[in-house]
Amino acid sequence: MKLEKNSVFLLQGDSITDFYRTEPPINAQWHLLGRGYPQYVEALLDSRYPERHIRVINRGVSGDTSKTLKARWQADTFEPRPDWVSILIGINDVWRQFDLPMEPELHVSPADYRRNLEELIETTLPKVKGLVLMAPFYMEPNRDDAMRRMTEQYAAIVRELAQKYQTVFVGLQAEFDRYFQFYNTNAMSWDRVHPNHVGAMIIARALLDAIGFDWNHVPGAED
């Protein structure tokens, strides 16, 4: 697995990452990680690789677009001195064009999205051991849905940048599409954007798979 002993793994993003991490009590570790996929990432790493003492940090902020994430990047990402950083951002860049169509100042075009991500990547790569780019997803099986089509456009940008900069890439849309062969999207999400605990586990597993997590690893054994 790519995360070495005593690694700090910082997860950045919007509400899908944030997921109530700011609720009291402030001294509870589960609270610091929120109720979404970061808590599962930490639980799986610590249960399967306890000997590595990997620290997981959740720095997601609800409502973020790539533009607002970029504005807080220096303070919110580099202060803990992470070894690895993961970014899941983009669904709000798409969503604002649908739920707030008359407020263009809140929209992020594909071109701006690409520029924002490239700036984050180029700023981050020299300071970390590894970077993970997770593509945005939309929990709508109908591929002709307008928001689904736009989300795939933004996801393609993430894939292209991951290839360009040789970072780890996680494509999440296919993971959710497989799940929704068996359930209606209402079983997981009321708005097709925010997944429940099952969706959070889907994200956590996809992320860990991408960094070489060994599901059969015996705690204390060498890789």
N, C-alpha and C positions, 0 to 999 in steps of 0.2 A: 504494500500500500504506500501511496505517495507521502502521506503525512508521517513525519518522523517523530521520534520521542520528544516530548515537551513542546510540540508544535502549538501555535495559536492559529486557529481557523476562524476567520471573521466572515460572517454572512451578511451581505448588503442587499438592500432591495426596498420594496414598498410594503403595503399592508400584508401581502402574502408571506413575507418574511417577518415583519413586525409582529403581527397577530397578538396584540394585547401584552406585549412585553413590558409595558410601563405601568401596569396595575400593581397596587400593593398586595402583599407585603414586600417591601423593597429588598429584604434580606433573604428572600427565597430564591434558590437557583432556578427552579422551574419558572418563576416569574420573570427572571432576567432573560430567559430564553423564549418566553411567550408560549403560546399554545399551538403553534404551527410546526412546520417541518424542522426548524432549528432544534427543538427539544428532542425530536427523534434522531436527528443526526448525532447529537451529543450522547443520547442514550445508547445508540447502537455502537458508536465508537468506544464508549467507556465500558460497555458490557463485553465487547468482543476483543478490545485492545486495551485493557486496563493498565498494562505495563508501560504504555506509551504516554500516559498522563496528558492527553490532548485536551486543550482548552477550546471550547466553542463559544464564540461571542456573536450575539444577534445585534446588528445595528440597523435593521430595517426601520423605515419610517412610513407610516400609512399615508397614502395619497401622493407619494413621490412619483415624479416622472424622471426621465434621464436628465432633464434640465435642472430640477431641484436637487437631485442626487449629486450632480456635479458641483452644485453650489456649496454643499456641506461635506464634500469628499475629504478634503485635507484633515479637518478636525475630527470627523467621525470614523475615518478609516485608519489613519496612520498613528493615532495616539496610542492604541494598544500594542503597536509594533507587531502586526500579524505576520506569520510566515506564509500563510495561504489566505487568499481572499476569493470569495464567490460572489457573483453579481447576478441577481434576478430582477430585471427592470424592463419595463416596456408596455405592460398592459394598460397603464394609465395614459401613456403617450397615445395609445390607440383610443382608449375609452372616452377621453375628453372630447374627441371629435364626434362622438355619438351621443353622449349624455349632456354635453354642453356645446352644441354646435354653434351657438351665437357668441361664444367667448373665445375667439381665435387666439387671444394672448396666452391661453392655457394649452393650446394645441402644440404638439411636437411632430413636425413632418418627418417622413422617412430620412430625408437628407440631414435634418438637424439631429435626429436620433443617431445616425451613423457618426456624425461629428462628435456628439457628446460621448458616445461610447469609446470612440478612438482616443479622445482626450483622457478618459478615465484609464484606458488600457495603457497608454504611453506613459502616464503619470505613475501608474502602479507597478508595472513590470520590473523596473530597476530596483524596487524596494522590497520585493517579496520573492519567495522561492517558487511560488506557483499561483496561477490565476485560473479560476473557473468561470466560464461564461454560460449562464443558463438562459435558454431562449424563452420568451413569453409564450403563454398558451391561453386558449379560450375554450371553455368546456361546452362546446357546441358541436355535435357530430356532423351537422349539415355543412358541408364544405362550401356551399354556395351562399351561406350567410355572410353579409357584408362585413361584419366585425370579425368573423373568423378569417375571411380572406385577408383583411388588413393585418390581423395579428400574425398570420403566416408570412406576410411581407416583412414585418419587423423581425420575426424569428429568423428569416433567411439572412438578414443583415448580421445578426449575431453569429450565425454559422460562418458567414464569409469572413468576419473579423477574427473569429477563433482560428480559422485556417491561416489567415494572413499573419497573425501574431503568434501562431503555434501555442495557443492556450488550450486548456481542457474545455471541451464543449459538451453541454447537456441539452438534448432536444426533448422537451417535455410533452409536446402535443401528441406524439405517437403513443406515449405512455398512457395518457388520458383517453385517447381514442380506443385503445384496447379495452380499457375498463368499461367504457360506455357501449361496448357491444352487448353487455349483460344488464346494465341498469340505465334508467333515465337520468339525465343530468340533475334533476331535482333531488335525487337521492344523495347527492354530494354538495350541491351548491344552489342557493336561491337566486343568485345573480350571474351564474356561469363564470365568475371570476374568482371568488374566494372559496377554496376547497375546505371540506370538513377534515376530520382527523384521518380519514382514509386517504383523501387526496394529499394531505401533508405527508403521509407515509410513502405515497407514490413518489413525491418529490425527493424525500430523503433517500430512498433506495436508489433512485436514478442518479442522484448526486454522488452517493458513496460508490456506486458501481463505476462511475466515470473516473474516480481517483484510485481505483484498484482495491477496494475493500474486499477482503476475503471472508465470505460468509461462513466458511468452515474453519477459520483461524482458531487455534486453541490458545487461550490467554497464556502469555509467557513464552510461546513457541516462536521460533524464528520464521520469517516469511520464506 
